[in-house]
Amino acid sequence: MTVLSGLSKLGGAKESTPYTYAIPTLSVPFNSGTKYTDTIAPLRDESYRANDSVLQGLGQGPAQADWEIDVNGYGDLAGHWFRAFIGPDTVTPASRRP
């Protein structure tokens, strides 16, 4: 397990288009004890072939990264967290029937 250094920073920004990088416009201060883990699941090849071995090959599977941050409850960050949980605030009008 890798632990982030005390000099690392977490920034956030609103994306203008989905899945494109945006330059961070806010900084989120987090406490020490934040942990970062990488997990790579192995892909096992256990097919039947002309030998007695059960495991024929081992390859790299899907990767997953977890980042646990410990943040104090600042009031000016609450709007950003709620937006991340709820999603964009797009409103569509209801269709009117004649």
N, CA and C of each residue as an Amber inpcrd file, in Angstrom:
protein
   294
   0.8440000  -1.1660000   0.0000000   0.0000000   0.0000000   0.0000000
   0.8940000   1.2350000   0.0000000   0.5320000   2.2070000  -0.8270000
   1.2750000   3.4530000  -0.9190000   0.5130000   4.5430000  -0.1900000
   1.2090000   5.3580000   0.5770000   0.5990000   6.4810000   1.2840000
   1.0750000   7.7530000   0.6180000   0.1430000   8.6770000   0.3340000
   0.4980000   9.9230000  -0.3090000   1.3720000  10.7770000   0.5960000
   2.1920000  11.5970000  -0.0140000   3.0630000  12.4580000   0.7690000
   2.2950000  13.6590000   1.2990000   2.8860000  14.3760000   2.2240000
   2.2610000  15.5560000   2.7820000   2.2060000  16.7130000   1.8100000
   2.9560000  16.6540000   0.7130000   2.9750000  17.7260000  -0.2730000
   1.9770000  17.5150000  -1.4070000   1.2570000  16.3920000  -1.4130000
   0.2920000  16.1460000  -2.4890000  -0.9270000  17.0390000  -2.3160000
  -1.5920000  17.3400000  -3.4230000  -2.7480000  18.2300000  -3.4160000
  -3.8870000  17.5740000  -4.1840000  -5.1040000  17.9170000  -3.7960000
  -6.2990000  17.4500000  -4.4790000  -7.0320000  18.6720000  -5.0030000
  -7.2730000  18.7070000  -6.3030000  -7.9690000  19.8260000  -6.9070000
  -9.2000000  19.3450000  -7.6440000 -10.1310000  20.2520000  -7.8740000
 -11.3590000  19.9000000  -8.5830000 -11.8010000  21.0350000  -9.4830000
 -12.5640000  20.6700000 -10.5030000 -13.0970000  21.6650000 -11.4400000
 -14.3310000  21.0910000 -12.1020000 -15.1940000  21.9570000 -12.5790000
 -16.3890000  21.5440000 -13.3040000 -16.0120000  21.3030000 -14.7660000
 -16.3840000  20.1450000 -15.2890000 -16.0770000  19.8270000 -16.6800000
 -17.0730000  20.5050000 -17.6000000 -16.5650000  21.1530000 -18.6390000
 -17.4690000  21.7650000 -19.6070000 -18.0410000  20.7140000 -20.5460000
 -17.2380000  19.7260000 -20.9160000 -17.7130000  18.5760000 -21.6920000
 -17.3130000  17.3170000 -20.9250000 -18.1650000  16.2970000 -20.9420000
 -17.8670000  15.0920000 -20.1720000 -16.5740000  14.4110000 -20.6130000
 -15.8450000  13.8680000 -19.6670000 -14.6340000  13.0690000 -19.8470000
 -13.4800000  13.8420000 -20.4690000 -13.4460000  15.1500000 -20.3020000
 -12.3020000  15.9400000 -20.7350000 -11.6770000  16.5990000 -19.5130000
 -10.3700000  16.7110000 -19.5460000  -9.6510000  17.2710000 -18.4090000
  -9.9310000  18.7620000 -18.2910000 -10.1300000  19.2100000 -17.0920000
 -10.2940000  20.6320000 -16.8070000  -9.2590000  21.0350000 -15.7630000
  -8.7100000  22.2210000 -15.9020000  -7.7180000  22.7130000 -14.9500000
  -8.4070000  22.9430000 -13.6090000  -7.8550000  22.4440000 -12.5020000
  -8.5060000  22.6040000 -11.1980000  -8.6980000  24.0710000 -10.8160000
  -9.8960000  24.3800000 -10.3460000 -10.2090000  25.7360000  -9.9120000
 -10.3600000  25.8330000  -8.3990000 -10.3990000  24.7050000  -7.7100000
 -10.4830000  24.7170000  -6.2610000  -9.5270000  23.6870000  -5.6880000
  -9.1020000  23.9240000  -4.4860000  -8.1970000  23.0210000  -3.7960000
  -8.9060000  22.4440000  -2.5760000  -8.7740000  21.1490000  -2.3790000
  -9.4160000  20.4650000  -1.2560000  -8.3310000  20.0540000  -0.2610000
  -8.2900000  20.6760000   0.9060000  -7.2950000  20.2730000   1.9050000
  -7.7380000  18.9830000   2.5980000  -6.8350000  18.0190000   2.6770000
  -7.1620000  16.7620000   3.3520000  -6.1660000  16.5000000   4.4540000
  -6.5750000  15.6660000   5.3850000  -5.7640000  15.3580000   6.5620000
  -4.7470000  14.2720000   6.2450000  -3.8040000  14.0970000   7.1380000
  -2.8540000  13.0010000   6.9750000  -3.5770000  11.6770000   7.2320000
  -3.0170000  10.6090000   6.7720000  -3.6680000   9.3090000   6.9090000
  -4.4470000   8.9290000   5.6720000  -4.3390000   9.7080000   4.6180000
  -5.0010000   9.3950000   3.3630000  -4.2440000   8.2550000   2.6890000
  -4.9800000   7.2600000   2.1780000  -4.3540000   6.0590000   1.6230000
  -4.7390000   5.8690000   0.1580000  -3.8020000   5.3530000  -0.6180000
  -3.9940000   5.0870000  -2.0360000  -3.5450000   3.6580000  -2.3120000
  -4.4100000   2.8620000  -2.9220000  -4.0560000   1.4790000  -3.2280000
  -4.3630000   1.1630000  -4.6820000  -3.4960000   0.3940000  -5.3010000
  -3.7000000  -0.1290000  -6.6540000  -3.9390000  -1.6290000  -6.5570000
  -4.9440000  -2.1170000  -7.2670000  -5.2340000  -3.5420000  -7.2900000
  -5.3300000  -3.9890000  -8.7420000  -4.5410000  -4.9790000  -9.1250000
  -4.5940000  -5.5380000 -10.4710000  -4.9600000  -7.0100000 -10.3240000
  -6.1370000  -7.3680000 -10.8330000  -6.6090000  -8.7530000 -10.7290000
  -5.9420000  -9.5980000 -11.8090000  -5.4410000 -10.7760000 -11.4690000
  -4.8210000 -11.6280000 -12.4790000  -5.8650000 -12.3800000 -13.3030000
  -5.5570000 -12.5800000 -14.5690000  -6.3810000 -13.4230000 -15.4370000
  -5.7040000 -14.7790000 -15.5440000  -6.3840000 -15.8010000 -15.0860000
  -5.8090000 -17.1460000 -15.0600000  -6.3060000 -17.9550000 -16.2570000
  -5.3790000 -18.5760000 -16.9560000  -5.7220000 -19.4480000 -18.0710000
  -5.6660000 -20.8830000 -17.5620000  -6.8440000 -21.4580000 -17.3060000
  -6.9230000 -22.8200000 -16.7900000  -7.5750000 -23.7490000 -17.8040000
  -7.2720000 -23.5150000 -19.0710000  -7.8640000 -24.3440000 -20.1210000
  -7.1870000 -25.7200000 -20.1460000  -7.8790000 -26.6800000 -20.7330000
  -7.3520000 -28.0500000 -20.8220000  -6.4510000 -28.1640000 -22.0430000
  -5.2600000 -28.6590000 -21.8130000  -4.3060000 -28.8700000 -22.8930000
  -3.6590000 -30.2320000 -22.6980000  -2.6920000 -30.5210000 -23.5130000
  -2.0790000 -31.8540000 -23.5010000  -0.9800000 -31.9820000 -22.4470000
  -1.2170000 -31.4350000 -21.2460000  -0.2720000 -31.6420000 -20.1510000
  -1.0430000 -31.7020000 -18.8350000  -0.3540000 -32.0040000 -17.7720000
  -1.0110000 -32.1970000 -16.4840000  -1.1470000 -30.9230000 -15.6540000
  -0.6580000 -29.8220000 -16.1310000  -0.7070000 -28.5790000 -15.3710000
  -2.1090000 -27.9660000 -15.4220000  -2.5590000 -27.4520000 -14.3010000
  -3.8690000 -26.8120000 -14.2440000  -3.7780000 -25.3820000 -14.7590000
  -2.7460000 -24.6600000 -14.3540000  -2.5740000 -23.2700000 -14.7620000
  -1.6960000 -23.2080000 -16.0070000  -2.2660000 -22.7680000 -17.1210000
  -1.5310000 -22.6880000 -18.3780000  -0.8410000 -21.3360000 -18.5620000
  -1.4130000 -20.2940000 -18.0260000  -0.8270000 -18.9670000 -18.1820000
  -1.4510000 -17.9900000 -17.2050000  -0.7730000 -16.8740000 -16.9990000
  -1.2370000 -15.8500000 -16.0830000  -0.9840000 -14.5000000 -16.7290000
  -2.0230000 -13.6790000 -16.8120000  -1.9000000 -12.3700000 -17.4460000
  -2.4600000 -11.2760000 -16.5660000  -2.1950000 -10.0390000 -16.9740000
  -2.6850000  -8.8920000 -16.2180000  -4.1400000  -8.6500000 -16.5570000
  -4.9660000  -8.5100000 -15.5360000  -6.3830000  -8.2730000 -15.7120000
  -6.7520000  -6.8180000 -15.4850000  -8.0110000  -6.5700000 -15.1440000
  -8.4460000  -5.1880000 -14.9240000  -7.7920000  -4.5740000 -13.6820000
  -7.5040000  -3.2890000 -13.7830000  -6.8760000  -2.5650000 -12.6780000
  -7.9080000  -1.6750000 -11.9940000  -7.7720000  -1.5250000 -10.6920000
  -8.6620000  -0.6790000  -9.9090000  -7.8160000   0.0920000  -8.9040000
  -8.1070000   1.3850000  -8.7600000  -7.3940000   2.2180000  -7.8060000
  -8.3890000   2.7860000  -6.8040000  -8.0450000   2.7400000  -5.5410000
  -8.8720000   3.3010000  -4.4740000  -8.0870000   4.3930000  -3.7730000
  -8.7610000   5.5000000  -3.5250000  -8.1330000   6.6120000  -2.8300000
  -9.0550000   7.0350000  -1.7140000  -8.6470000   6.8040000  -0.4990000
  -9.4320000   7.1720000   0.6720000  -8.8830000   8.4760000   1.2350000
  -9.7120000   9.5100000   1.2350000  -9.2640000  10.7860000   1.7710000
 -10.0560000  11.1180000   3.0290000  -9.3930000  11.7310000   3.9530000
 -10.0000000  12.1590000   5.2040000 -10.0440000  13.6830000   5.1690000
 -11.2640000  14.2370000   5.0080000 -11.4350000  15.6750000   4.8110000
 -12.3070000  16.2290000   5.9270000 -11.9680000  17.4080000   6.3980000
 -12.8140000  18.1030000   7.3630000 -14.0380000  18.6700000   6.6540000
 -15.1150000  18.9000000   7.3880000 -16.3690000  19.3800000   6.7990000
 -16.3990000  20.8850000   6.6290000 -15.7920000  21.3670000   5.5610000
 -15.8080000  22.7990000   5.2840000 -17.0950000  23.1590000   4.5450000
 -17.7250000  24.2660000   4.9350000 -18.9850000  24.6700000   4.3300000
 -18.8660000  25.0750000   2.8760000 -17.7320000  25.6720000   2.4840000
 -17.5910000  26.1010000   1.1000000 -17.3190000  24.9400000   0.1460000
 -16.9860000  23.7590000   0.6550000 -16.7950000  22.5860000  -0.1940000
 -18.0670000  21.7600000  -0.3430000 -19.0750000  22.0130000   0.4840000
 -20.2900000  21.1840000   0.4760000 -21.0020000  21.2210000  -0.8700000
 -21.0570000  22.3760000  -1.5020000 -21.7130000  22.4670000  -2.8090000
 -21.0350000  21.6250000  -3.8630000 -19.7160000  21.5600000  -3.8320000
 -18.9790000  20.7480000  -4.8090000 -19.2150000  19.2570000  -4.5730000
 -19.2440000  18.8410000  -3.2980000 -19.5060000  17.4270000  -3.0030000
 -20.9320000  17.0470000  -3.4120000 -21.9170000  17.9160000  -3.1180000
 -23.3020000  17.6070000  -3.4890000 -23.4630000  17.5340000  -5.0060000
 -22.7920000  18.3970000  -5.7300000 -22.8640000  18.3550000  -7.1870000
 -22.2690000  17.0510000  -7.7070000 -21.2020000  16.5800000  -7.1020000
 -20.5960000  15.3180000  -7.5300000 -21.5230000  14.1420000  -7.2340000
 -22.2620000  14.1960000  -6.1230000 -23.1710000  13.1010000  -5.7850000
 -24.4110000  13.1040000  -6.6620000 -25.0120000  14.2780000  -6.8530000
 -26.3010000  14.3800000  -7.5330000 -26.1500000  14.4250000  -9.0410000
 -25.1670000  15.1540000  -9.5450000 -24.9740000  15.2890000 -10.9840000
 -25.3140000  16.6940000 -11.4470000 -25.3340000  16.9010000 -12.7420000
 -25.5980000  18.2520000 -13.2530000 -27.0230000  18.7020000 -12.9590000
 -27.1840000  19.9920000 -12.8310000 -28.4950000  20.5500000 -12.5110000
 -29.2180000  20.9920000 -13.7870000 -29.4470000  20.0380000 -14.6610000
 -30.1350000  20.3080000 -15.9240000 -31.6250000  20.1120000 -15.7220000
 -32.4000000  21.0960000 -16.1560000 -33.8550000  21.0450000 -16.0190000
 -34.4690000  21.0280000 -17.4150000 -35.3630000  20.0710000 -17.6460000
 -36.0700000  20.0160000 -18.9200000 -37.5420000  20.2590000 -18.6570000
 -38.1640000  21.1270000 -19.4380000 -39.5960000  21.4010000 -19.2000000
 -40.4510000  20.2170000 -19.6230000 -41.5740000  20.0870000 -18.9910000
 -42.5150000  19.0160000 -19.3370000 -43.2060000  19.3460000 -20.6450000
 -43.5620000  18.3100000 -21.3900000 -44.2630000  18.5440000 -22.6530000
 -45.7330000  18.8370000 -22.3610000 -46.2840000  19.7520000 -23.1050000
 -47.6720000  20.1610000 -22.8880000 -48.5600000  19.4730000 -23.9240000
 -49.5930000  18.8360000 -23.4560000 -50.5170000  18.1560000 -24.3590000
 -51.6060000  19.1090000 -24.8060000 -51.9810000  19.0930000 -26.0810000
 -53.0460000  19.9740000 -26.5570000 -54.4320000  19.5250000 -26.1270000
